[in-house]
């Protein structure tokens, strides 16, 4: 086994909730989580039961409006952008209404 690598990120946030009546969820990240030029590692999950989780992919198509959380192809996606206050936001769009979401952020 080779030598140990350099230490990784030090803070891990786990944000939970349920999608709203349009199948969306938006969480605000603290300023120290990063910037749009230097974003944190983000993984989004969905679950109908809260027991088994599915990873949600990131949508990079130009048809997605992150600010409004709208994907014109009706894809379920995880999105990251700057919020109105300058901090980053993570949005889950196109999910079933009332499903559990979990956003894991490491910075």
MOBEL-V430568 format. One record per backbone hydrogen bond with DSSP energy under -0.5 kcal/mol. NH is the residue of the N-H (numbers start at 1). CO is the residue of the C=O. E is the energy in kcal/mol with one decimal. If there is no record, write none. Layout:
# MOBEL-V430568
nh->NH co->CO e->E
nh->NH co->CO e->E
This chain:
# MOBEL-V430568
nh->13 co->105 e->-3.1
nh->15 co->103 e->-2.9
nh->17 co->101 e->-1.6
nh->19 co->99 e->-2.7
nh->20 co->24 e->-3.1
nh->23 co->20 e->-1.9
nh->25 co->92 e->-2.0
nh->27 co->90 e->-2.7
nh->29 co->88 e->-2.8
nh->33 co->30 e->-2.2
nh->34 co->31 e->-1.4
nh->35 co->38 e->-1.2
nh->41 co->106 e->-2.4
nh->43 co->104 e->-2.2
nh->44 co->56 e->-0.6
nh->45 co->102 e->-2.6
nh->46 co->54 e->-2.2
nh->47 co->100 e->-2.0
nh->54 co->46 e->-2.6
nh->56 co->44 e->-2.9
nh->59 co->78 e->-1.2
nh->60 co->58 e->-0.6
nh->64 co->61 e->-1.3
nh->65 co->63 e->-0.5
nh->65 co->70 e->-2.9
nh->66 co->64 e->-0.8
nh->69 co->65 e->-1.3
nh->70 co->65 e->-1.8
nh->71 co->69 e->-0.5
nh->72 co->63 e->-1.5
nh->72 co->70 e->-0.6
nh->74 co->71 e->-1.8
nh->77 co->75 e->-0.6
nh->77 co->93 e->-2.1
nh->78 co->57 e->-2.3
nh->79 co->91 e->-3.0
nh->81 co->89 e->-2.0
nh->83 co->87 e->-4.0
nh->86 co->83 e->-1.6
nh->89 co->81 e->-3.3
nh->90 co->27 e->-2.4
nh->91 co->79 e->-2.5
nh->92 co->25 e->-2.8
nh->93 co->77 e->-2.4
nh->93 co->91 e->-0.5
nh->95 co->23 e->-2.3
nh->98 co->19 e->-0.8
nh->98 co->20 e->-0.7
nh->99 co->96 e->-1.4
nh->100 co->47 e->-2.5
nh->101 co->17 e->-2.7
nh->102 co->45 e->-1.9
nh->103 co->15 e->-2.8
nh->104 co->43 e->-3.0
nh->105 co->13 e->-2.5
nh->105 co->103 e->-0.5
nh->106 co->41 e->-2.5
nh->107 co->11 e->-2.4
